[in-house]
Amino acid sequence: MYEKDLYPAVEDFLKTQKNCLAEYVGTELSLKRGKTSLRVDVFGVSNQDERIVYLCEGKRERKRRSFGKVVGEAVELLKYADYVYVSGSTASFETNFFTFGKNLD
């Protein structure tokens, strides 16, 4: 399984669980940050009561990456979103999604 194989499930999650509008859900968003750019695997925008931006980073497996590095990437994306999700496809992820948000209760 490749990282891109996760995208449809994540897009479905954003549409059905987070009420993101279909026209505002997509893949491979590039965010400019000075001379460099960040790439987001999947993104969505919900507009129920107020606009909420979700950015999602897919990791095929965590085997070669430390959890700290994965968290660091997610925290960096919080500058651009209300919530960041990290998804994985193998048993190296304890749950389907790790959630990072600015205002988690």
C-alpha positions, 0 to 999 in steps of 0.5 A: 500500500502506498501513501496515496492509497489512504487519500480516498478514505481520508477524504471520505472521513472529512466529508462524512465525519467533519461535514466538509463540503465536497468542493472544498476537499482535495489532495496534495495542497502546497503551502508556501512558507518563505522560500520553502513550501509544505505539502499537505496530503489531504485537506478539507474545509467545513462551513457549518457554523463557522469555517474550519480548516482540516489538514491531513498527513498520511504516513504509510508506516511509522517504522522508519520515522520517530513519533516525534518527527511525525508530531513535529510535522503535524504541529507545523501544519497547525499554523495553517489549519484548525485541526491536523490529522495524521493517518496511517495504514499499518499496525505501527499506528495505534489508532486510525487518526492522531488528532492535533488541534488548536482548541482541543477539549 
